[in-house]
Amino acid sequence: MSKGIFVTGAGRGLGTDILRQALAAVRRVVATGRRPGPVGGGADGGQLRGAE
């Protein structure tokens, strides 16, 4: 079974930093943010997919 990481608060600040580290460490990352739209501030190089 492959492992993944769930990051809350990835829209800005510390959550974005944690998201960057998670993306570097594992293949599967689920990230949430308070506001609709992209999370992570470009942390993924444009590879994150959003859902509403």
C-alpha positions as CSV (number, residue, x, y, z in Angstrom):
1,M,0.0,0.0,0.0
2,S,1.4,3.4,-0.9
3,K,1.5,6.1,1.7
4,G,0.2,9.6,1.4
5,I,0.0,12.8,3.4
6,F,-3.0,15.0,4.1
7,V,-2.2,18.7,4.6
8,T,-4.7,21.2,6.0
9,G,-4.3,24.9,5.7
10,A,-2.1,24.6,2.6
11,G,-3.4,27.9,1.1
12,R,-0.7,30.1,2.7
13,G,1.9,30.4,5.5
14,L,3.1,27.3,7.3
15,G,0.7,25.0,5.5
16,T,2.4,25.9,2.2
17,D,5.8,25.1,3.6
18,I,4.5,21.8,4.9
19,L,3.0,21.1,1.5
20,R,6.3,21.7,-0.2
21,Q,8.0,19.2,2.1
22,A,5.3,16.6,1.7
23,L,5.5,16.9,-2.1
24,A,9.2,16.3,-1.9
25,A,8.8,13.3,0.4
26,V,5.9,11.3,-1.1
27,R,4.0,10.8,-4.3
28,R,0.4,11.2,-3.0
29,V,-0.5,14.4,-1.2
30,V,-4.0,15.8,-0.5
31,A,-4.0,19.5,0.4
32,T,-6.9,21.7,1.6
33,G,-7.2,25.5,2.0
34,R,-9.9,27.7,3.4
35,R,-10.5,29.6,0.1
36,P,-11.6,28.1,-3.2
37,G,-8.9,28.0,-5.8
38,P,-5.3,26.8,-5.9
39,V,-3.5,25.8,-2.7
40,G,0.2,25.8,-2.1
41,G,1.2,29.0,-3.7
42,G,2.8,27.2,-6.7
43,A,4.6,24.7,-4.4
44,D,4.0,21.9,-6.9
45,G,5.3,23.6,-10.0
46,G,1.7,23.5,-11.4
47,Q,1.0,19.9,-10.9
48,L,-1.7,20.2,-8.2
49,R,-5.3,19.5,-9.2
50,G,-8.1,21.3,-7.5
51,A,-11.6,20.2,-6.7
52,E,-14.6,22.3,-5.6
